[in-house]
Amino acid sequence: MGAAIVEGPRGNMPPEPTEFVGRRAELEALKSLLGDSRLATLTGVGGVGKSRLAREACETVGPEYPDGIWLVELGALQQPELVYGVVAEALLLADQTTRPLREVLCEWLANRRLLLLFDGCEQLLPSCAHAVGELLAAAPGVRILATSRQPLTVRGERLLRVPPLRLPPPSADAAAGRPEEPCEAVALFVRRAAAVVPGFALTEHNRADVEEICRRLDGIPLALELAAVRLTDLSVPGLLYRLQSRFDALTGDLGMLPRLALSRHRTLRTTIGWSHELCSSPERLAWARLSVFAGSFEQEAAEWVCAGGPLSAGEVAGVLPALVDKSILQRVGTTRGPRYTMLDTVREYGQEWLARLGEQTGLQGRHRDYYRYLARTGEREWFGPDQAVWSERLTAEHANLRVSLERCLAHPDPHVALEMSGNLWFFWFGCGFLREGNHYLDRALGRKPDTGPGPERFWALWARGLVALGQGDFEAVTALQGFCTPMAEQLGDPAAAAAALYLAGTQPAMTGRPARAVALLDEANRSPDCGGGFLAARFLIRCTMWFAHLQLGQFDQAEKTATALHQESKSRDEEWMRGYALYFLSTAALTSGDPPTAVRYARASLKIKWRLHDTLGAALALDALAPAVAAIDPEKAARLLGIADTLWRSFGLTQMGTPGLIATRQACAQQIRGAIGDATYEAAYKTGLNTRPEDCVAHALTVASHDS
């Protein structure tokens, strides 16, 4: 979740942001385990460096996995039923059908050779263990590397316990012969210290104290990093003195027991607790309140959720960089500005303090309500110039949206979950999350309403209808439309009436009855007030009318509808519908005998749809691009059909199961075969079909680059 895509055979593994220190023996042992077994699990206390070691191992074994190395980030996930979904997202597998996702993943992985890194399994151990077992049983070429504080206890699992970094010898032995190079723990401490205190170096003057600090902290990397940042206001002897006082106070009741009798987990918690004490009061309060977030968050979210009482919004903004400097928060730059996150161990400490403060319930409610506000605002602004921004923003907030939806579902008022899941229709339908929309909308709609049908229930039902359309579940569309139409009449809302009409007209258009669709939608399509101000209904009705006219051979009407849609969406700086309009115009240009223009429109549509994470729209654009290129270079077009089918297979439902689209696709293939022969067609098609899903769009645009 959230990993940057890297070109090449490495899959989605991001470059490791933190310099890797030592652990050469553990790294070799792990590589050996991966060579001998299909499941290797790194275990150890929090903060010991399991994730860093796993990612470093992945950096070195890449060539052994021709289908890539894929990072599955599980630390921010709190919903066990979504584990398979997170795996599919990591693999860029966009299947949005109604098939069980476990079945889809097993089938997709069956003939592939790749490595999956399941990072942070301890949060959802039973679900992760079950998923790992299922995937390994179904896919003999797949290997899994997991990180967890506990073993998965899956058959065939090989364990490697990650120890702390190597420590210097006891001070009494140091004089007998100190190695020229510092040990791993000292090396990490010095590097972190130099990062916060320019010019800091290990010297004969400070070496003994630095080594004793590392011993006190048991060589645990996170503890060393938290301690090193204190050198901004403490000397090395001062830091050592503070640590000694802190540990002596905590272990005084242990009598003559040695220091090592304390568990490493206790050492890390003690260090985190000391870091907590050294924070200012506003910083401690912010730390506790920020722990309510899942994954990463923006400054605006932090101010909205965490301000209150002694902590103003301005103070929240001020403490964020201070907590970064203290290594409590980690900061990552994005196009919208910085995003912040906490390591799991640090977040857990903050959550404990939040509970002690008695603020847990209140902060969870504020977190829920902020993301409800974000969903409402995104829905209101979707058809405008910031569409791509909203797509990227909500994708980045995916973990927090999930948590907020769960809190909405736990709210005693069922309308809260109906409202948020319905407002997110554009995220489910427009940004490629149909399957997850199905999951949350069904749960929200399944709760017994305490009042009669209201607008929240209507819009949730309508959003569920959109999801069903995208999944090709036309029986469900019919059933949902049957609920929506009378409910819209009861509400007396023109927007609801137009939205229900869209479902009523689109179902026949997608199932081979275009004349029925035109009869239902024609009057609404020609009305300037269609949708009662609800742009989604007007735009979507025009999409359906274009498709119905096309199936009926009414090419002039289809082109007029596409042109009107393109002009209005362009005037609003809107891209999602403009991408569809360009797809429509590509088809119109080809019908009119203008292949170069058709290629240009299809390429533009493809770029927009991919930028918005709209896999369905991108697959449709590819289906328009291939016949346009076929009129210029049939062999390239055959390759494009293979690329298109790769994307359709990742989506899970070829041409949405729509007869008209399937017939058009088959006719294109037959035309190309006739032009270049079966053998040449098959070779070019297979080249495209072997393109990895994450590379489809780049390859398609390259193939078609000289044909427009």
C-alpha positions in Angstrom: 0.0 0.0 0.0 1.5 3.3 -1.2 4.8 1.9 -2.6 6.2 3.8 -5.5 6.3 1.8 -8.7 9.8 1.2 -10.1 10.4 0.2 -13.7 12.1 -3.1 -14.4 11.8 -6.6 -13.0 11.7 -5.6 -9.4 7.9 -5.2 -9.3 6.7 -2.5 -7.0 9.6 -2.5 -4.5 10.6 1.1 -3.6 14.2 2.0 -3.1 15.1 1.5 0.5 15.1 5.1 2.0 17.3 4.3 5.0 20.9 3.4 4.6 21.4 -0.3 5.4 23.9 -0.9 8.3 25.7 -4.2 8.8 23.8 -7.4 9.2 25.8 -9.1 6.5 25.6 -12.5 8.3 21.8 -12.2 8.6 21.5 -11.1 5.0 23.4 -14.2 3.8 21.3 -16.4 6.1 18.1 -14.9 4.7 19.2 -15.4 1.1 20.0 -19.0 1.9 16.5 -19.5 3.4 14.9 -18.0 0.4 16.8 -20.4 -1.8 15.8 -23.4 0.3 12.2 -22.7 1.2 9.1 -21.1 -0.3 8.2 -19.3 2.9 10.8 -17.4 5.1 9.6 -15.3 8.0 11.8 -12.7 9.8 10.7 -12.5 13.5 11.9 -10.2 16.3 10.8 -7.4 18.5 9.4 -4.2 17.1 12.1 -1.7 16.0 14.8 -4.4 15.5 15.0 -3.8 11.7 13.0 -6.7 10.2 11.6 -4.6 7.4 15.0 -3.0 6.5 16.6 -6.4 6.4 13.8 -7.9 4.2 14.0 -5.0 1.8 17.7 -5.2 1.5 17.4 -8.9 0.8 14.9 -8.1 -2.0 17.4 -5.7 -3.5 19.9 -8.5 -4.0 17.8 -11.4 -5.2 15.8 -9.6 -7.9 17.2 -11.4 -11.0 16.0 -14.7 -9.6 12.3 -13.7 -10.0 11.4 -12.9 -13.6 7.9 -11.8 -12.7 9.2 -9.3 -10.1 9.4 -8.7 -6.3 6.2 -7.2 -4.9 5.8 -5.4 -1.6 2.6 -6.0 0.3 2.4 -3.4 3.1 0.1 -4.7 5.9 1.1 -2.5 8.8 -1.7 0.1 8.3 -4.4 -2.5 7.5 -6.9 -3.1 10.3 -9.6 -5.1 8.4 -8.7 -8.9 8.2 -11.2 -9.5 5.4 -9.2 -7.1 3.1 -5.9 -8.9 3.2 -6.4 -10.4 -0.3 -7.4 -7.0 -1.5 -4.2 -5.5 -0.4 -2.2 -8.3 -2.1 -4.1 -7.6 -5.3 -3.5 -3.9 -5.1 0.2 -4.5 -4.5 0.3 -6.7 -7.6 -1.6 -4.0 -9.6 -4.2 -6.7 -10.2 -7.3 -4.6 -10.9 -9.8 -7.4 -10.9 -13.1 -5.8 -10.0 -15.5 -8.6 -10.7 -17.8 -10.4 -8.2 -15.5 -13.5 -8.2 -13.9 -14.3 -4.8 -10.6 -12.4 -4.8 -8.8 -15.4 -3.3 -9.7 -17.4 -6.4 -8.7 -14.6 -8.7 -5.3 -14.2 -7.0 -4.6 -18.0 -7.0 -5.4 -18.2 -10.7 -3.3 -15.2 -11.6 -0.3 -16.3 -9.6 -0.5 -20.0 -10.7 2.1 -19.8 -13.5 4.2 -16.9 -12.3 7.7 -16.8 -10.7 7.8 -14.0 -8.2 8.6 -13.0 -4.6 6.0 -11.4 -2.3 7.2 -9.5 0.7 4.4 -9.5 3.3 5.6 -6.7 5.6 4.0 -6.3 9.1 1.9 -9.5 9.4 1.6 -9.3 13.2 -1.3 -6.9 12.9 -3.5 -9.5 11.3 -1.7 -12.7 11.9 -4.4 -15.3 11.4 -5.7 -13.7 8.1 -2.1 -13.3 6.8 -1.2 -16.9 7.7 -4.3 -18.1 5.9 -3.6 -16.0 2.8 0.0 -17.1 2.7 -0.9 -20.8 2.9 -3.6 -20.4 0.1 -1.3 -18.6 -2.3 1.6 -20.9 -1.8 -0.5 -24.0 -2.4 -2.0 -22.5 -5.6 1.2 -21.1 -7.1 4.4 -23.3 -7.1 6.5 -20.5 -8.6 5.7 -18.0 -5.8 7.9 -17.5 -2.8 6.9 -15.4 0.2 9.1 -13.4 2.6 7.2 -12.2 5.7 8.1 -9.9 8.6 6.2 -10.4 11.8 6.8 -10.2 15.5 5.5 -13.8 15.7 5.8 -16.8 13.4 2.9 -17.4 10.9 2.9 -21.1 11.8 2.3 -22.1 8.2 3.4 -25.4 7.0 6.9 -25.2 5.5 7.7 -21.9 7.2 11.4 -21.3 7.9 12.2 -18.7 10.6 15.1 -16.3 11.0 15.0 -14.4 14.2 16.5 -10.9 13.6 18.8 -10.0 16.5 19.8 -6.5 17.5 22.8 -4.9 15.9 26.2 -6.2 17.0 27.5 -4.5 20.1 31.0 -3.5 21.1 32.7 -5.8 23.6 32.2 -5.0 27.3 34.2 -2.0 28.4 36.6 -4.2 30.5 37.6 -6.1 27.3 37.8 -3.1 25.0 41.3 -2.2 26.0 42.6 -5.6 25.0 42.1 -4.8 21.3 39.4 -2.6 19.7 38.7 -3.3 16.0 39.5 -0.5 13.6 35.9 -0.3 12.3 33.1 0.3 14.8 30.5 -2.4 15.3 27.1 -2.2 13.7 25.3 -0.6 16.6 28.0 2.1 17.0 28.0 2.7 13.2 24.3 3.3 13.1 24.3 5.6 16.2 27.1 7.7 14.7 25.4 8.0 11.4 22.1 9.1 13.0 24.0 11.5 15.3 25.8 13.0 12.3 22.5 13.5 10.6 21.2 15.8 13.4 24.5 17.3 14.6 26.6 18.2 11.6 30.2 17.2 12.0 29.6 14.6 14.7 32.1 11.8 14.6 33.4 8.9 16.7 36.6 10.0 18.5 38.8 8.5 21.1 37.3 11.1 23.5 33.7 10.0 23.0 34.1 6.4 21.9 33.7 4.8 25.3 30.5 6.7 26.1 29.0 6.0 22.6 29.7 2.3 23.0 28.1 2.3 26.5 25.0 4.0 25.1 24.7 1.3 22.5 25.1 -1.4 25.1 22.4 0.3 27.3 20.1 0.2 24.3 20.8 -3.4 23.4 21.7 -2.5 19.9 18.0 -2.1 18.9 18.1 0.2 15.8 14.9 2.2 16.6 16.1 2.8 20.2 19.5 4.0 18.9 17.8 6.4 16.4 15.6 7.8 19.1 18.5 8.3 21.4 20.8 9.8 18.7 18.4 12.7 18.0 18.7 13.8 21.6 22.2 15.0 20.8 20.7 18.2 19.5 20.4 19.4 23.1 22.6 16.9 25.1 26.3 16.0 25.0 27.3 12.4 24.6 28.1 12.1 28.4 24.9 13.9 29.2 22.9 11.5 27.0 24.6 8.5 28.7 23.9 9.9 32.1 20.2 10.4 31.3 19.9 6.8 29.9 21.6 5.4 33.0 19.3 7.2 35.3 16.3 6.2 33.3 17.1 2.5 33.3 18.3 2.4 36.9 15.0 3.9 38.0 13.1 1.2 36.1 15.2 -1.7 37.1 16.0 -0.8 40.7 13.6 -3.4 42.0 15.5 -6.2 40.2 18.2 -6.2 42.9 21.5 -7.8 41.7 20.0 -9.2 38.4 22.1 -8.2 35.5 21.0 -5.5 33.1 20.5 -8.1 30.3 17.7 -9.7 32.3 15.5 -7.0 30.9 13.8 -8.1 27.6 14.7 -6.2 24.5 11.1 -5.3 24.1 11.3 -3.6 27.5 14.4 -1.8 26.4 12.7 -0.3 23.3 9.6 0.7 25.3 11.8 2.3 27.9 13.6 4.3 25.2 10.4 5.3 23.6 9.0 6.3 27.0 12.1 8.4 27.7 11.7 10.1 24.3 8.1 10.8 25.3 9.2 12.4 28.6 11.7 14.7 26.8 9.0 16.0 24.4 7.2 19.2 25.4 3.6 19.0 26.6 2.1 19.9 23.2 4.4 17.4 21.5 3.3 14.6 23.8 -0.4 15.4 23.4 0.0 15.6 19.6 1.9 12.3 19.6 -1.0 10.6 21.4 -3.7 12.2 19.2 -1.8 11.5 15.9 -1.8 7.8 16.8 -5.4 7.7 15.7 -4.4 7.8 12.0 -3.8 4.7 10.0 -0.9 4.8 7.5 0.1 8.4 6.6 -1.7 11.7 6.9 -1.4 15.3 5.8 -1.0 18.4 7.9 -4.6 19.5 7.2 -5.9 16.2 8.6 -3.7 16.5 11.6 -4.9 20.0 12.4 -8.6 19.0 11.9 -8.5 15.9 14.0 -5.9 16.7 16.7 -6.6 20.4 17.5 -8.7 21.1 20.7 -8.3 22.0 24.3 -4.7 23.0 25.0 -3.6 22.2 21.5 -4.6 24.7 18.8 -4.5 24.0 15.0 -1.5 26.3 14.7 0.3 24.4 17.5 -0.4 21.1 15.7 1.2 22.5 12.6 4.2 23.6 14.7 4.8 20.3 16.5 4.8 18.2 13.3 8.3 19.2 12.2 9.5 18.9 15.9 8.3 15.3 16.1 10.0 14.6 12.8 13.3 16.0 14.2 12.8 13.6 17.2 12.2 10.6 14.9 8.6 10.2 16.3 7.2 11.0 12.9 8.6 10.3 9.5 8.0 12.7 6.7 7.6 11.9 2.9 7.3 14.6 0.3 4.4 14.4 -2.2 3.0 16.7 -4.9 0.5 18.0 -2.3 3.2 18.6 0.3 4.5 16.5 3.1 2.8 13.4 4.5 3.6 12.0 7.9 3.6 8.6 9.4 4.6 6.7 12.6 6.4 3.4 13.0 4.1 0.8 14.4 5.9 0.6 17.8 5.8 4.4 18.2 2.1 4.5 17.2 1.2 1.8 19.7 2.8 3.8 22.5 0.8 6.9 21.4 -2.4 4.9 21.4 -1.8 3.7 25.0 -1.3 7.3 26.1 -4.4 8.4 24.2 -6.4 5.8 26.1 -4.9 6.9 29.4 -5.9 10.5 28.6 -9.5 9.3 28.1 -9.5 10.8 24.6 -9.6 7.7 22.5 -13.3 7.6 21.7 -13.4 11.4 21.0 -10.4 11.3 18.7 -11.7 8.3 16.8 -14.9 10.2 16.2 -13.1 13.2 14.9 -11.0 11.0 12.6 -14.2 9.5 11.3 -15.8 12.8 10.7 -12.8 14.4 9.0 -12.8 11.6 6.4 -16.6 11.9 6.1 -16.0 15.6 5.3 -13.3 14.6 2.8 -15.6 12.2 1.0 -18.4 14.9 0.8 -15.9 17.5 -0.5 -14.4 15.1 -3.0 -17.8 14.2 -4.3 -18.8 17.8 -4.7 -15.6 18.8 -6.5 -15.2 15.7 -8.6 -16.4 17.3 -11.8 -13.8 20.1 -11.9 -10.2 21.0 -12.4 -8.9 19.1 -9.3 -10.1 15.7 -10.4 -6.7 14.2 -10.7 -5.7 15.7 -7.4 -8.7 14.1 -5.7 -7.9 10.8 -7.2 -4.3 10.9 -5.9 -5.4 12.3 -2.6 -8.0 9.7 -1.8 -5.7 6.9 -3.0 -3.0 8.2 -0.6 -5.7 8.3 2.2 -7.0 4.8 1.4 -6.0 3.3 4.8 -7.6 6.2 6.7 -10.8 5.9 4.5 -11.1 2.2 5.4 -10.7 3.0 9.2 -13.3 5.8 8.9 -15.8 3.6 7.1 -15.4 1.0 9.8 -16.1 3.6 12.4 -19.1 4.8 10.5 -20.4 1.2 10.4 -20.0 1.0 14.1 -22.0 4.2 14.7 -25.5 3.7 16.1 -27.0 5.8 13.3 -27.0 3.7 10.1 -27.2 6.9 8.0 -23.6 7.8 8.8 -22.2 4.7 7.0 -24.8 5.1 4.2 -23.7 8.7 3.6 -20.0 8.2 3.5 -20.1 5.0 1.4 -22.5 6.7 -1.0 -20.5 9.9 -1.2 -17.5 7.8 -2.3 -19.2 6.6 -5.5 -16.6 8.5 -7.6 -13.8 6.7 -5.7 -15.3 3.3 -6.1 -16.5 3.8 -9.7 -14.1 6.3 -11.1 -10.8 5.4 -9.5 -10.8 1.6 -9.8 -12.1 0.4 -6.4 -15.3 -1.3 -7.4 -14.7 -4.4 -5.4 -14.1 -2.5 -2.2 -17.1 -0.3 -2.9 -19.2 -3.4 -3.1 -17.8 -4.5 0.3 -18.6 -1.3 2.2 -21.9 -0.4 0.4 -23.3 -3.9 1.0 -22.4 -3.7 4.7 -23.9 -0.2 5.0 -27.1 -1.1 3.1 -27.4 -4.3 5.1 -28.0 -2.5 8.4 -31.6 -2.2 9.4 -32.7 1.5 8.9 -34.4 3.1 12.0 -36.4 5.4 9.8 -38.0 5.5 6.3 -35.9 5.7 3.1 -33.9 8.9 3.1 -31.5 10.5 0.7 -28.5 8.7 2.3 -30.0 5.3 1.6 -30.9 6.3 -2.0 -27.5 7.5 -2.9 -25.9 4.5 -1.3 -28.2 2.3 -3.4 -27.3 4.3 -6.5 -23.6 4.0 -5.8 -24.1 0.2 -5.4 -25.8 0.2 -8.8 -22.8 2.0 -10.4 -20.5 -0.6 -8.8 -22.7 -3.4 -10.2 -22.5 -1.9 -13.7 -18.7 -1.7 -13.5 -18.6 -5.3 -12.4 -20.9 -6.5 -15.2 -23.5 -7.7 -12.7 -26.5 -6.6 -14.7 -29.0 -8.6 -12.7 -27.9 -6.7 -9.6 -28.3 -3.4 -11.6 -31.9 -4.3 -12.4 -32.7 -5.1 -8.8 -31.0 -1.9 -7.5 -32.8 0.2 -10.1 -36.0 -1.3 -8.9 -35.3 0.1 -5.5 -34.0 3.5 -6.7 -36.8 4.5 -9.0 -39.7 4.5 -6.5 -37.4 5.9 -3.8 -36.5 8.9 -6.1 -40.2 9.6 -6.6 -40.7 9.6 -2.9 -37.9 12.0 -2.4 -39.1 14.4 -5.1 -35.5 15.2 -6.0 -34.7 15.8 -9.7 -31.1 14.7 -9.2 -32.2 11.4 -7.7 -34.8 10.9 -10.5 -32.1 11.4 -13.2 -29.6 9.1 -11.3 -32.3 6.4 -11.1 -33.1 6.9 -14.8 -29.4 6.4 -15.7 -29.5 2.9 -14.1 -32.8 2.1 -15.8 -31.4 3.1 -19.2 -27.9 1.7 -19.0 -28.8 -1.8 -18.1 -30.5 -2.5 -21.5 -27.8 -0.6 -23.4 -25.2 -2.9 -21.9 -27.1 -6.1 -22.5 -27.9 -5.7 -26.2 -31.1 -3.6 -26.1 -30.0 -0.2 -27.3 -33.4 0.9 -28.6 -34.9 0.4 -25.2 -32.1 2.6 -23.7 -32.7 5.4 -26.2 -36.5 5.3 -25.5 -35.8 5.7 -21.8 -33.0 8.3 -21.9 -33.6 10.4 -25.0 -35.8 13.1 -23.4 -33.6 13.4 -20.4 -30.5 13.6 -22.6 -31.9 16.5 -24.6 -33.1 18.4 -21.5 -30.7 21.2 -20.3 -31.9 20.6 -16.7 -31.1 16.8 -16.8 -29.9 15.8 -13.4 -31.2 18.8 -11.6 -27.7 20.1 -11.2 -26.2 16.7 -10.5 -23.5 16.6 -13.2 -22.8 12.9 -12.7 -26.3 11.9 -13.9 -26.2 14.2 -17.0 -22.7 13.1 -18.0 -23.4 9.4 -17.4 -26.7 9.5 -19.3 -24.8 11.0 -22.3 -22.3 8.2 -22.1 -25.1 5.6 -22.3 -26.8 7.5 -25.2 -23.6 7.5 -27.2 -23.2 3.7 -26.8 -26.8 3.1 -27.6 -26.7 5.2 -30.8 -23.5 3.5 -31.8 -25.0 0.0 -31.5 -28.0 1.2 -33.6 -25.7 2.5 -36.3 -26.8 6.1 -35.6 -23.3 7.5 -36.1 -24.3 11.1 -36.5 -26.2 11.1 -33.2 -23.4 9.2 -31.5 -20.9 11.8 -32.6 -23.1 14.8 -31.6 -23.5 13.2 -28.1 -19.8 12.6 -27.8 -18.9 16.2 -28.9 -21.4 17.7 -26.5 -19.9 15.7 -23.6 -16.4 16.6 -24.6 -17.2 20.3 -24.8 -18.9 20.5 -21.5 -16.3 18.4 -19.6 -13.5 20.4 -21.2 -15.2 23.7 -20.2 -15.1 22.5 -16.6 -11.5 21.4 -16.8 -12.9 17.9 -16.0 -10.9 14.8 -17.0 -12.8 11.7 -16.0 -15.7 12.2 -18.4 -13.5 13.9 -21.0 -11.5 10.7 -21.1 -14.6 8.8 -22.1 -15.6 11.5 -24.5 -12.2 11.2 -26.2 -12.8 7.5 -26.4 -16.2 8.1 -28.1 -14.7 10.6 -30.5 -11.9 8.1 -31.4 -14.6 5.6 -32.5 -16.5 8.4 -34.4 -13.3 9.4 -36.2 -12.6 5.8 -37.2 -16.1 5.4 -38.4 -15.7 8.5 -40.5 -12.5 7.1 -42.2 -10.0 9.2 -40.3 -7.6 6.8 -38.5 -4.9 9.3 -37.5 -7.5 11.4 -35.7 -8.9 8.3 -34.1 -5.4 7.4 -32.8 -4.9 10.8 -31.4 -8.2 10.8 -29.5 -7.6 7.2 -28.2 -4.1 8.1 -27.0 -5.4 11.1 -25.1 -8.1 9.1 -23.5 -5.7 6.4 -22.4 -3.4 8.9 -20.8 -6.2 10.5 -18.8 -7.7 7.2 -17.6 -4.4 5.8 -16.5 -3.6 8.9 -14.6 -6.9 8.6 -12.7 -6.3 4.9 -11.9 -9.4 4.1 -14.0 -8.5 0.6 -15.3 -11.8 0.1 -16.9 -11.5 3.4 -18.9 -7.9 2.6 -19.8 -8.9 -0.8 -21.2 -11.7 0.7 -23.2 -9.3 3.3 -24.6 -7.0 0.5 -25.7 -9.8 -1.2 -27.4 -10.4 2.0 -29.4 -6.7 2.5 -30.1 -6.1 -1.0 -31.6 -8.6 -0.7 -34.6 -7.4 2.9 -35.2 -3.8 1.7 -35.5 -4.9 -1.3 -37.6 -5.8 1.0 -40.5 -2.2 2.2 -40.5 0.0 -0.7 -39.2 -1.9 -4.0 -38.6 1.0 -5.7 -36.9 1.3 -3.0 -34.3 -2.5 -3.2 -33.8 -2.2 -6.9 -33.1 0.3 -6.2 -30.4 -2.0 -3.5 -29.0 -4.8 -6.1 -28.8 -2.5 -8.3 -26.7 -1.7 -5.4 -24.4 -5.5 -4.5 -24.1 -6.3 -8.1 -23.2 -3.6 -8.0 -20.5 -5.3 -5.1 -19.0 -8.8 -6.6 -19.4 -7.5 -9.8 -17.7 -6.2 -7.8 -14.8 -9.6 -6.1 -14.6 -11.3 -9.5 -14.6 -14.2 -9.1 -17.0 -13.4 -8.7 -20.7 -15.3 -5.8 -22.4 -17.4 -5.7 -19.2 -19.3 -8.7 -20.5 -21.2 -6.4 -22.9 -22.3 -8.1 -26.2 -21.7 -5.0 -28.4 -18.2 -4.4 -27.1 -17.3 -8.0 -27.4 -18.5 -8.2 -31.0 -16.5 -5.0 -31.9 -13.3 -6.5 -30.4 -13.8 -9.8 -32.2 -14.3 -8.0 -35.5 -11.1 -6.0 -35.0 -9.1 -9.2 -34.4 -10.5 -10.8 -37.5 -9.8 -7.8 -39.7 -6.1 -7.8 -38.5 -5.7 -11.5 -39.1 -7.0 -11.1 -42.6 -4.5 -8.3 -43.2 -1.3 -9.9 -41.9 -2.1 -13.7 -41.6 -2.6 -15.8 -38.5 1.1 -16.5 -37.8 2.1 -12.9 -37.8 -1.0 -11.9 -35.8 -0.3 -14.6 -33.1 3.3 -13.5 -32.7 2.5 -9.8 -32.3 -0.5 -10.5 -30.1 1.5 -12.7 -27.7 4.2 -10.0 -27.5 1.5 -7.6 -26.3 -0.1 -10.2 -24.1 3.2 -10.9 -22.3 3.4 -7.2 -21.2 3.1 -6.9 -17.5 -0.1 -5.0 -16.4 1.9 -2.2 -14.8 3.7 -1.6 -18.1 0.7 -1.8 -20.4 0.0 1.9 -20.9 3.6 2.9 -21.4 4.0 0.1 -24.0 0.8 0.9 -25.7 1.6 4.6 -26.0 5.0 3.7 -27.4 3.6 1.3 -29.9 1.1 3.9 -31.2 3.5 6.9 -30.9 4.2 7.2 -34.6 0.7 6.6 -35.8 -1.1 9.8 -34.9 
